[in-house]
Amino acid sequence: MSGICEGRVAIVTGAGRGIGRGHALELARQGAKVVVNDIGGAVDGSGTDVGPAQQVVDEIVAMGGDAVANTDSVSDWEGAQRMINQAIETYGTLDVVVNNAGILRDRMVFNMTEEEWDAVIAVHLKGTFALMRWAASYWREKAKAGEPVDARIINTSSTSGIFANPGQGNYGAAKSGIASLTIIAAKEMGKYGVTANAIAPGARTRMTENLGGAMSKPAEGDWDERSPDNIAPLVTWLASSESKDVTGQVFIVGGGRVNVAVNWQRGPGVDKGARWDPAELGSVVPGLVEEAGTQLPPPRQR
C-alpha cells in the first residue's frame, strides 16, 4: 500500500473502535505500519478484551497493510514504554504517536468521587503524557546521535476541554490539560525534528451516542456528518511528512470541517500603575468581563 504516510511507523491508542479505528485504517491505507493499541474495555474503562485491537489488525492485513496489536493500558507507565518498544522492535523505528484512548466517568463536581476523577485523569492526561514521554526520549536520542528525525505527536483534546461542558469536570480538565501539554511539547521538541498537534473531534462514538439528536445516524446513503471515520484524514495528514511546518496547534474537526482553535489570549485590561485597593476593583472588573464578552449566563433557579 502507498500514500502520504508510506513507510512511516505509527502507534494509535484506543484504536479498536470508533475514531481510533478510523485513524489506524486510514494510516494503513496511506502506507503506514501501525501498532493498534486497545485494552478492549467498556466506556468507563472497566474490563479488557484483545478482540477489538486484533480485529482492526486483521482488517489492515486483509487490505494489504502491516499492523500488530497491543493491549497495554496507556495509564500504565511501563505499559506505555512497552508500546513504544514494540513499535521499534517490530518495525525498526517509530515516526508517529496518536494518543486517542479515553474513558468517561461523567458526574457533576458536587457528586464526583475521587476514583472517578483519578480514573479519567489517569487514562486521558497521564496516558497521553506517558506515550509522549517515552517517544520523545527515543526521538531526542536519535537526534542527538545525528540521525534524521521527522516525527509526529498527535493528541486528542475535546471541545469539552476547550469550551467547558457541565458534568465533565474530570474529562474536561484532562482534555484542556492535553491541549496545553501539546503546545508545550511543540515548543520543547521542535529542535529535535518533532511536531506536536492536537485535535478536538466531533463524531458519533460510544462516548457520544447517548446524546442523540445531532449524533443520530442519517438515512442509508446520506452523508454521515458524524461518522468517526471523518476525523482520520486530518490526523493522517498531520502524521505525514507534509505537515512538518505545522506544530503547536489544536484543531476542531468533524464531518467535513476543520477549524484552528485559538489559544488563550490577553483580553481587555487596565493597569493602575500602582497596587489596587480591593474596594476599587468593584468598579473595574465587571466592566472588563463585559467588554471581553465572557460572562456566563445567570444560573437557573431550582
Residue frames relative to the residue before (quaternion, step in Angstrom):
aa qw qx qy qz dx dy dz
M 1.0000 0.0000 0.0000 0.0000 0.00 0.00 0.00
S 0.0895 -0.8038 0.5876 0.0263 3.58 -1.04 0.76
G 0.2272 0.7570 -0.5874 0.1740 3.53 -1.23 0.52
I 0.7801 -0.3715 0.2304 0.4476 3.57 -1.25 -0.25
C 0.7195 0.3743 -0.2523 0.5278 3.61 1.26 -0.18
E 0.1919 0.8219 -0.5134 0.1549 3.56 1.23 0.49
G 0.8578 0.1487 -0.1410 0.4713 3.54 -0.90 1.07
R 0.5633 0.6011 -0.4014 0.4002 3.61 1.21 -0.08
V 0.2986 -0.7442 0.5752 0.1620 3.55 -1.20 0.63
A 0.0337 -0.8317 0.5519 -0.0507 3.55 -0.66 1.15
I 0.2106 -0.7056 0.6570 0.1615 3.52 -1.27 0.59
V 0.0370 -0.7668 0.6403 0.0259 3.57 -0.99 0.87
T 0.2166 -0.7853 0.5663 0.1249 3.58 -0.63 1.09
G 0.7984 0.2171 -0.2007 0.5245 3.55 -1.13 0.66
A 0.3671 0.7894 -0.4204 0.2555 3.54 1.16 0.69
G 0.4705 0.7079 -0.4290 0.3057 3.59 1.21 0.15
R 0.7996 0.1052 -0.0296 0.5905 3.56 1.18 -0.54
G 0.8434 0.3147 -0.1411 0.4121 3.52 -1.39 -0.03
I 0.8509 -0.0975 0.0962 0.5071 3.53 -1.04 -0.89
G 0.6618 0.5189 -0.3101 0.4435 3.60 0.92 -0.88
R 0.6134 0.5360 -0.3390 0.4706 3.57 1.05 -0.75
G 0.6462 0.5207 -0.3142 0.4610 3.58 0.97 -0.87
H 0.6200 0.5371 -0.3387 0.4610 3.58 1.01 -0.79
A 0.6920 0.5015 -0.2879 0.4322 3.56 0.75 -1.11
L 0.6800 0.4951 -0.2963 0.4524 3.58 0.89 -0.91
E 0.6914 0.4702 -0.2934 0.4634 3.59 0.89 -0.87
L 0.6044 0.5373 -0.3561 0.4683 3.59 1.03 -0.70
A 0.6611 0.4984 -0.3035 0.4716 3.58 0.97 -0.87
R 0.6307 0.5311 -0.3344 0.4565 3.60 0.98 -0.81
Q 0.7267 0.4153 -0.2288 0.4972 3.54 1.09 -0.73
G 0.7086 -0.5374 0.2335 0.3932 3.57 1.21 0.57
A 0.5254 0.6409 -0.4210 0.3687 3.62 1.23 0.01
K 0.3589 -0.6450 0.6232 0.2586 3.50 -1.34 0.46
V 0.1483 -0.8550 0.4970 0.0019 3.55 -0.68 1.13
V 0.2290 -0.6942 0.6644 0.1558 3.53 -1.12 0.86
V 0.1832 -0.8045 0.5625 0.0527 3.55 -0.46 1.29
N 0.0582 -0.8246 0.5627 -0.0049 3.57 -0.32 1.26
D 0.2879 0.7204 -0.6068 0.1730 3.55 -1.05 0.85
I 0.3476 -0.7353 0.5364 0.2255 3.59 -0.86 0.88
G 0.4166 -0.7386 0.4467 0.2852 3.56 1.25 -0.25
G 0.3880 0.7526 -0.4520 0.2807 3.57 1.16 0.59
A 0.6330 -0.4961 0.4254 0.4150 3.52 -1.39 -0.03
V 0.7265 -0.4268 0.3008 0.4467 3.58 -1.29 0.13
D 0.7080 0.4409 -0.2645 0.4841 3.59 1.06 -0.70
G 0.6145 -0.5945 0.3287 0.4011 3.59 1.29 0.15
S 0.5409 0.6326 -0.4023 0.3813 3.58 1.24 -0.11
G 0.7941 0.3217 -0.2390 0.4568 3.56 -1.19 0.63
T 0.1440 -0.7630 0.6223 0.0990 3.53 -1.34 0.30
D 0.0687 0.7758 -0.6233 0.0703 3.55 -1.19 0.61
V 0.3632 -0.7529 0.5096 0.2037 3.60 -0.61 1.11
G 0.4805 0.7362 -0.3960 0.2651 3.57 1.22 -0.47
P 0.6989 0.4865 -0.3129 0.4206 3.65 0.62 -1.01
A 0.6683 0.4883 -0.3134 0.4655 3.62 0.86 -0.88
Q 0.6827 0.4897 -0.2938 0.4559 3.57 0.89 -0.91
Q 0.6142 0.5518 -0.3493 0.4430 3.60 1.05 -0.70
V 0.6565 0.4898 -0.3131 0.4807 3.59 1.00 -0.80
V 0.6049 0.5384 -0.3465 0.4735 3.58 1.05 -0.75
D 0.6611 0.5112 -0.3067 0.4556 3.57 0.89 -0.92
E 0.6294 0.5278 -0.3303 0.4649 3.61 1.02 -0.76
I 0.6653 0.5050 -0.3018 0.4597 3.57 0.94 -0.90
V 0.6585 0.5011 -0.3062 0.4707 3.56 0.92 -0.90
A 0.6470 0.5405 -0.3177 0.4339 3.59 0.98 -0.87
M 0.7284 0.3893 -0.2532 0.5038 3.59 1.07 -0.57
G 0.6691 -0.5519 0.2757 0.4143 3.55 1.26 0.42
G 0.5469 0.6278 -0.3934 0.3899 3.59 1.26 0.20
D 0.4157 -0.6825 0.5511 0.2403 3.52 -1.38 -0.09
A 0.2031 0.7818 -0.5617 0.1793 3.58 -0.67 1.09
V 0.1293 -0.7533 0.6367 0.1024 3.54 -1.30 0.43
A 0.4397 -0.6995 0.5053 0.2491 3.55 -1.18 0.62
N 0.0275 -0.7635 0.6446 0.0290 3.52 -1.27 0.54
T 0.1325 -0.8216 0.5523 0.0482 3.59 -0.87 0.92
D 0.3289 0.7348 -0.5243 0.2774 3.60 1.12 0.54
S 0.4567 -0.6536 0.5280 0.2925 3.55 -1.18 0.60
V 0.4741 -0.6843 0.4725 0.2894 3.59 -0.87 0.93
S 0.6559 0.5241 -0.3135 0.4437 3.58 1.15 -0.52
D 0.5749 0.5479 -0.3686 0.4831 3.58 1.34 -0.03
W 0.4494 -0.7265 0.4516 0.2574 3.60 -0.49 1.20
E 0.7028 0.4314 -0.2602 0.5023 3.58 0.86 -0.96
G 0.6097 0.5584 -0.3504 0.4401 3.58 1.09 -0.68
A 0.6336 0.5224 -0.3246 0.4693 3.57 1.03 -0.78
Q 0.6502 0.5007 -0.3154 0.4765 3.57 1.00 -0.78
R 0.6276 0.5323 -0.3399 0.4552 3.58 1.01 -0.78
M 0.6287 0.5463 -0.3352 0.4403 3.58 1.02 -0.78
I 0.6485 0.5041 -0.3045 0.4824 3.56 0.96 -0.91
N 0.6711 0.5062 -0.2916 0.4566 3.56 0.91 -0.96
Q 0.6224 0.5486 -0.3479 0.4366 3.59 1.01 -0.77
A 0.6463 0.5169 -0.3239 0.4585 3.58 0.94 -0.86
I 0.6952 0.4784 -0.2783 0.4587 3.57 0.86 -0.98
E 0.6844 0.4819 -0.2884 0.4650 3.58 0.94 -0.87
T 0.6843 0.4835 -0.2885 0.4633 3.60 1.04 -0.72
Y 0.8374 0.2098 -0.0601 0.5011 3.56 0.82 -1.01
G 0.5724 -0.6535 0.3525 0.3479 3.58 1.27 0.09
T 0.7984 0.0416 -0.0202 0.6003 3.58 1.23 -0.21
L 0.2058 -0.7326 0.6234 0.1795 3.54 -1.38 -0.14
D 0.1251 -0.8232 0.5527 0.0347 3.57 -0.85 0.99
V 0.8195 0.1572 -0.0160 0.5509 3.58 1.03 -0.79
V 0.0523 -0.7491 0.6585 0.0502 3.54 -1.11 0.81
V 0.0774 -0.7769 0.6246 0.0168 3.57 -0.75 1.10
N 0.1573 -0.7962 0.5812 0.0590 3.57 -0.41 1.25
N 0.0817 0.8306 -0.5355 0.1289 3.54 -0.31 1.30
A 0.5267 0.6746 -0.4059 0.3205 3.61 1.15 -0.54
G 0.1720 0.7983 -0.5655 0.1159 3.56 -1.03 0.76
I 0.1622 -0.7535 0.6273 0.1115 3.53 -1.34 0.36
L 0.2901 -0.7350 0.5802 0.1976 3.55 -1.34 0.16
R 0.0741 0.7340 -0.6747 0.0241 3.54 -1.16 0.74
D 0.0265 -0.8619 0.5063 -0.0015 3.57 0.67 1.14
R 0.2110 0.7438 -0.6118 0.1672 3.53 -1.07 0.87
M 0.5046 -0.6106 0.5019 0.3473 3.59 -1.10 0.58
V 0.6431 -0.5698 0.3376 0.3843 3.58 -1.08 0.68
F 0.6833 0.4912 -0.3053 0.4456 3.61 1.04 -0.65
N 0.7171 0.3989 -0.2518 0.5130 3.61 1.27 -0.12
M 0.5332 0.6733 -0.4002 0.3196 3.59 1.18 -0.45
T 0.3266 -0.7404 0.5563 0.1886 3.54 -1.03 0.86
E 0.6518 -0.4999 0.3890 0.4171 3.54 -1.27 0.31
E 0.6547 0.5213 -0.3180 0.4456 3.58 0.96 -0.83
E 0.6445 0.5115 -0.3231 0.4675 3.59 1.01 -0.78
W 0.6359 0.5108 -0.3235 0.4797 3.58 1.03 -0.73
D 0.7069 0.4890 -0.2742 0.4312 3.56 0.72 -1.11
A 0.6496 0.5416 -0.3275 0.4212 3.59 0.94 -0.87
V 0.6966 0.4664 -0.2773 0.4694 3.59 0.89 -0.92
I 0.6422 0.5073 -0.3224 0.4757 3.59 0.96 -0.82
A 0.6442 0.5448 -0.3243 0.4278 3.60 0.98 -0.83
V 0.7139 0.4384 -0.2684 0.4755 3.59 0.84 -0.92
H 0.7496 0.4175 -0.2366 0.4560 3.57 0.71 -1.04
L 0.8054 0.3196 -0.1758 0.4671 3.57 0.44 -1.18
K 0.6955 0.4303 -0.2850 0.4998 3.59 0.80 -0.93
G 0.6501 0.5379 -0.3225 0.4290 3.59 0.94 -0.85
T 0.6368 0.5070 -0.3198 0.4849 3.55 1.04 -0.78
F 0.6701 0.4983 -0.3012 0.4603 3.57 0.89 -0.92
A 0.6473 0.5518 -0.3373 0.4034 3.60 0.86 -0.93
L 0.6778 0.4628 -0.2986 0.4871 3.61 0.86 -0.90
M 0.6401 0.5315 -0.3254 0.4492 3.57 0.97 -0.85
R 0.6560 0.5448 -0.3188 0.4139 3.54 0.90 -0.95
W 0.7169 0.4424 -0.2630 0.4703 3.58 0.76 -1.02
A 0.6451 0.5040 -0.3250 0.4734 3.60 1.02 -0.74
A 0.6560 0.5205 -0.3149 0.4468 3.59 0.91 -0.91
S 0.6313 0.5310 -0.3269 0.4611 3.58 1.02 -0.79
Y 0.6437 0.5238 -0.3106 0.4635 3.58 0.99 -0.87
W 0.6990 0.4688 -0.2777 0.4632 3.58 0.84 -0.99
R 0.6296 0.5365 -0.3388 0.4483 3.60 0.99 -0.77
E 0.6590 0.5027 -0.3113 0.4649 3.58 0.94 -0.85
K 0.6222 0.5294 -0.3371 0.4679 3.58 1.05 -0.75
A 0.6762 0.4990 -0.2962 0.4538 3.56 0.87 -0.95
K 0.6646 0.5042 -0.3022 0.4613 3.57 0.97 -0.85
A 0.6619 0.4846 -0.2963 0.4892 3.57 1.20 -0.54
G 0.5717 -0.6296 0.3626 0.3811 3.58 1.27 0.06
E 0.4932 0.6457 -0.4411 0.3812 3.60 1.25 0.22
P 0.5205 -0.6438 0.4504 0.3342 3.61 -1.00 0.70
V 0.0729 -0.7840 0.6161 0.0198 3.59 -0.99 0.87
D 0.0675 0.7575 -0.6441 0.0817 3.56 -0.89 1.02
A 0.1991 0.8448 -0.4541 0.2010 3.53 0.66 1.22
R 0.2457 -0.7802 0.5680 0.0915 3.52 -1.29 0.51
I 0.1066 -0.7144 0.6862 0.0862 3.51 -1.21 0.78
I 0.0068 0.7850 -0.6183 0.0384 3.57 -0.79 1.04
N 0.0910 -0.8316 0.5479 -0.0030 3.56 -0.38 1.26
T 0.3665 -0.7272 0.5410 0.2104 3.54 -1.26 0.40
S 0.1022 -0.7590 0.6426 0.0225 3.53 -0.59 1.24
S 0.2910 -0.7456 0.5625 0.2074 3.59 -1.09 -0.58
T 0.5643 -0.5611 0.4628 0.3904 3.57 -1.18 0.43
S 0.5562 0.5883 -0.3872 0.4411 3.60 1.21 -0.43
G 0.6963 0.4490 -0.2657 0.4929 3.56 1.09 -0.68
I 0.6831 0.4826 -0.2793 0.4717 3.57 1.13 -0.65
F 0.8167 0.2545 -0.0987 0.5084 3.57 0.87 -0.99
A 0.4278 -0.7333 0.4289 0.3088 3.62 1.32 -0.17
N 0.0139 -0.8070 0.5873 -0.0610 3.55 -0.61 1.22
P 0.4416 -0.7031 0.4787 0.2853 3.64 -0.59 1.04
G 0.7626 0.3465 -0.2776 0.4704 3.56 -1.05 0.80
Q 0.7403 0.3561 -0.2105 0.5300 3.56 1.28 -0.06
G 0.0703 0.8437 -0.5268 0.0759 3.57 0.90 0.92
N 0.6799 0.4756 -0.2895 0.4772 3.58 0.95 -0.87
Y 0.6848 0.4881 -0.2699 0.4690 3.57 0.88 -1.01
G 0.6874 0.4909 -0.2847 0.4533 3.57 0.86 -0.98
A 0.6394 0.5187 -0.3273 0.4637 3.58 1.00 -0.81
A 0.6506 0.5081 -0.3117 0.4704 3.57 0.99 -0.85
K 0.6992 0.4784 -0.2818 0.4504 3.59 0.86 -0.93
S 0.6138 0.5113 -0.3438 0.4936 3.58 1.11 -0.61
G 0.6368 0.5275 -0.3148 0.4659 3.56 1.03 -0.81
I 0.6328 0.5319 -0.3267 0.4581 3.57 1.03 -0.78
A 0.6294 0.5305 -0.3403 0.4546 3.60 0.97 -0.79
S 0.6832 0.4688 -0.2867 0.4809 3.58 0.90 -0.91
L 0.6324 0.5404 -0.3250 0.4499 3.57 0.98 -0.85
T 0.6257 0.5479 -0.3257 0.4496 3.57 1.05 -0.77
I 0.6809 0.4809 -0.2897 0.4702 3.57 0.88 -0.94
I 0.6221 0.5296 -0.3340 0.4701 3.58 1.05 -0.75
A 0.6593 0.5079 -0.3066 0.4619 3.59 0.93 -0.92
A 0.6120 0.5470 -0.3515 0.4501 3.59 1.04 -0.73
K 0.6772 0.4867 -0.2896 0.4697 3.58 0.96 -0.84
E 0.6994 0.4828 -0.2694 0.4530 3.57 1.03 -0.79
M 0.7936 0.3881 -0.1601 0.4403 3.56 0.92 -0.95
G 0.4369 0.7314 -0.4464 0.2737 3.60 1.21 -0.19
K 0.6796 0.5039 -0.2999 0.4407 3.58 0.94 -0.85
Y 0.6767 0.4626 -0.2950 0.4910 3.58 1.26 -0.22
G 0.5968 -0.6001 0.3518 0.3999 3.60 1.25 0.19
V 0.5753 0.5791 -0.3675 0.4458 3.58 1.22 0.48
T 0.1736 -0.7512 0.6256 0.1190 3.57 -0.97 0.86
A 0.1203 -0.7732 0.6179 0.0760 3.56 -1.24 0.49
N 0.0861 0.7774 -0.6151 0.0993 3.56 -0.80 1.08
A 0.2208 -0.7649 0.5892 0.1382 3.55 -1.28 0.34
I 0.2222 -0.7432 0.6116 0.1558 3.52 -1.29 0.40
A 0.1719 -0.7163 0.6611 0.1426 3.52 -1.29 0.52
P 0.1203 -0.8649 0.4852 0.0455 3.58 0.10 1.29
G 0.1625 -0.7423 0.6374 0.1279 3.52 -1.27 0.54
A 0.2973 0.7513 -0.5266 0.2644 3.57 -0.40 1.24
R 0.5251 -0.6077 0.4963 0.3296 3.54 -1.33 0.32
T 0.1471 0.7773 -0.5937 0.1473 3.57 -0.52 1.21
R 0.7229 -0.3848 0.3108 0.4824 3.57 -1.26 -0.13
M 0.6645 0.5193 -0.3007 0.4453 3.58 1.14 -0.64
T 0.7850 0.3347 -0.1610 0.4958 3.60 1.11 -0.59
E 0.4951 0.7071 -0.4211 0.2784 3.60 1.18 -0.36
N 0.6389 0.5335 -0.3387 0.4386 3.61 1.15 -0.49
L 0.5267 0.6383 -0.4098 0.3837 3.60 1.26 -0.08
G 0.2755 -0.7949 0.4997 0.2063 3.59 1.21 -0.48
G 0.6821 0.5227 -0.3228 0.3967 3.58 -1.14 -0.64
A 0.8561 0.0341 0.0225 0.5153 3.53 -0.65 -1.21
M 0.6620 0.5110 -0.3079 0.4537 3.58 1.21 -0.40
S 0.4635 0.6875 -0.4442 0.3394 3.59 1.25 -0.03
K 0.5327 -0.6262 0.4646 0.3292 3.56 -1.17 0.59
P 0.4385 -0.6889 0.5061 0.2774 3.60 -1.01 0.77
A 0.6694 -0.4618 0.3768 0.4435 3.54 -1.30 0.05
E 0.6591 -0.5200 0.3789 0.3894 3.55 -1.19 0.60
G 0.8109 0.2522 -0.2083 0.4852 3.55 -0.84 1.04
D 0.5991 0.5559 -0.3664 0.4448 3.60 1.25 -0.26
W 0.6244 -0.5243 0.4273 0.3906 3.57 -1.26 0.46
D 0.2139 -0.7848 0.5744 0.0917 3.56 -0.73 1.11
E 0.2341 -0.8225 0.5071 0.1074 3.54 0.08 1.32
R 0.7488 0.4122 -0.2088 0.4752 3.58 1.07 -0.72
S 0.3436 0.7389 -0.5129 0.2702 3.60 1.18 0.29
P 0.4811 -0.6768 0.4700 0.2992 3.60 -0.89 0.86
D 0.5829 0.6021 -0.3683 0.4026 3.59 1.18 -0.46
N 0.5717 0.6202 -0.3774 0.3821 3.60 1.21 -0.38
I 0.6109 0.5744 -0.3494 0.4180 3.59 1.19 -0.39
A 0.5948 0.6527 -0.3392 0.3243 3.57 1.10 -0.77
P 0.6174 0.5655 -0.3920 0.3812 3.67 0.84 -0.69
L 0.6691 0.4829 -0.3141 0.4696 3.62 0.89 -0.85
V 0.6556 0.5086 -0.3172 0.4592 3.59 0.90 -0.89
T 0.6540 0.5138 -0.3106 0.4603 3.57 0.98 -0.83
W 0.6442 0.4968 -0.3283 0.4800 3.58 1.00 -0.75
L 0.6495 0.5113 -0.3170 0.4650 3.58 0.97 -0.83
A 0.6512 0.5188 -0.3061 0.4615 3.59 1.15 -0.61
S 0.6307 0.5751 -0.3236 0.4083 3.57 1.19 -0.46
S 0.6426 -0.5097 0.4059 0.4031 3.55 -1.32 0.16
E 0.5518 0.6384 -0.3857 0.3729 3.58 1.19 -0.47
S 0.7084 0.4897 -0.2520 0.4414 3.59 1.13 -0.61
K 0.3040 0.8226 -0.4544 0.1564 3.59 1.27 0.15
D 0.7219 0.4309 -0.2519 0.4793 3.61 1.13 -0.50
V 0.6260 0.5032 -0.3390 0.4899 3.59 1.29 0.13
T 0.2468 0.7712 -0.5527 0.1973 3.59 -0.55 1.12
G 0.7891 0.3209 -0.2465 0.4622 3.54 -1.23 0.54
Q 0.5443 0.6285 -0.3833 0.4022 3.58 1.21 0.49
V 0.1941 -0.7214 0.6474 0.1512 3.54 -1.31 0.50
F 0.1433 -0.8099 0.5678 0.0349 3.56 -0.64 1.17
I 0.2461 -0.7120 0.6365 0.1657 3.55 -1.06 0.84
V 0.0535 0.8356 -0.5347 0.1141 3.56 -0.48 1.20
G 0.2707 0.7387 -0.5874 0.1899 3.54 -1.03 0.83
G 0.7997 0.1570 -0.1506 0.5596 3.57 -0.99 0.78
G 0.7412 -0.3354 0.2732 0.5134 3.57 -0.69 -1.10
R 0.5614 0.6325 -0.3645 0.3897 3.58 1.28 0.20
V 0.0190 -0.7483 0.6626 0.0262 3.54 -1.21 0.70
N 0.0052 0.7836 -0.6203 0.0330 3.56 -0.77 1.08
V 0.3501 -0.6811 0.5916 0.2519 3.55 -1.23 0.51
A 0.3330 -0.7258 0.5669 0.2024 3.57 -0.79 1.03
V 0.3332 -0.7436 0.5477 0.1900 3.58 -0.96 0.87
N 0.4894 -0.6948 0.4527 0.2700 3.56 -0.85 1.04
W 0.6768 -0.4059 0.4007 0.4654 3.50 -1.39 0.03
Q 0.0198 -0.7884 0.6148 -0.0080 3.57 -1.01 0.87
R 0.5475 -0.5705 0.4744 0.3868 3.56 -1.23 0.36
G 0.2105 -0.7804 0.5798 0.1026 3.55 -0.78 1.06
P 0.8075 -0.2121 0.1742 0.5221 3.59 -1.17 -0.56
G 0.0770 0.8078 -0.5791 0.0782 3.56 -1.02 0.75
V 0.1726 -0.7577 0.6182 0.1184 3.52 -1.33 0.15
D 0.1616 -0.7769 0.6036 0.0771 3.57 -1.02 0.78
K 0.3096 -0.7729 0.5302 0.1603 3.58 -0.53 1.17
G 0.3823 -0.7274 0.4831 0.3022 3.55 1.15 -0.64
A 0.7514 0.1914 -0.1429 0.6151 3.54 1.34 0.21
R 0.6683 -0.4936 0.3584 0.4258 3.57 -1.28 0.17
W 0.4277 -0.7080 0.5091 0.2382 3.54 -0.97 0.95
D 0.3310 -0.6322 0.6498 0.2618 3.49 -1.32 0.45
P 0.5493 -0.6422 0.4014 0.3530 3.65 -0.73 0.94
A 0.6541 0.5373 -0.3280 0.4195 3.60 0.95 -0.81
E 0.6036 0.5786 -0.3521 0.4206 3.60 1.16 -0.51
L 0.6486 0.5885 -0.3149 0.3659 3.56 1.06 -0.78
G 0.5314 0.6393 -0.4017 0.3840 3.58 1.23 -0.34
S 0.7153 0.4013 -0.2470 0.5160 3.58 1.16 -0.51
V 0.6674 0.5006 -0.2831 0.4731 3.58 1.31 0.01
V 0.7213 0.4875 -0.2723 0.4098 3.59 0.63 -1.16
P 0.6561 0.5061 -0.3552 0.4328 3.69 0.74 -0.80
G 0.6492 0.5207 -0.3191 0.4535 3.58 1.03 -0.75
L 0.6311 0.5237 -0.3303 0.4672 3.58 1.03 -0.76
V 0.6562 0.5102 -0.3072 0.4634 3.57 0.96 -0.91
E 0.6504 0.5098 -0.3153 0.4667 3.57 0.97 -0.84
E 0.6567 0.5098 -0.3081 0.4626 3.59 0.98 -0.85
A 0.6664 0.5022 -0.2980 0.4635 3.56 1.06 -0.75
G 0.3357 -0.7672 0.4857 0.2506 3.59 1.15 -0.52
T 0.5248 0.6593 -0.3883 0.3729 3.58 1.18 0.53
Q 0.3994 0.7314 -0.4761 0.2809 3.60 1.22 0.12
L 0.4011 -0.7020 0.5345 0.2463 3.58 -0.88 0.93
P 0.5548 -0.5921 0.4461 0.3778 3.61 -1.11 0.54
P 0.6020 -0.5629 0.3987 0.4022 3.62 -1.10 0.48
P 0.5434 -0.6348 0.4288 0.3432 3.61 -1.01 0.74
R 0.5056 -0.6312 0.4943 0.3188 3.55 -1.15 0.64
Q 0.4404 -0.6747 0.5214 0.2809 3.55 -1.02 0.79
R 0.2183 -0.7850 0.5690 0.1110 3.56 -0.96 0.86
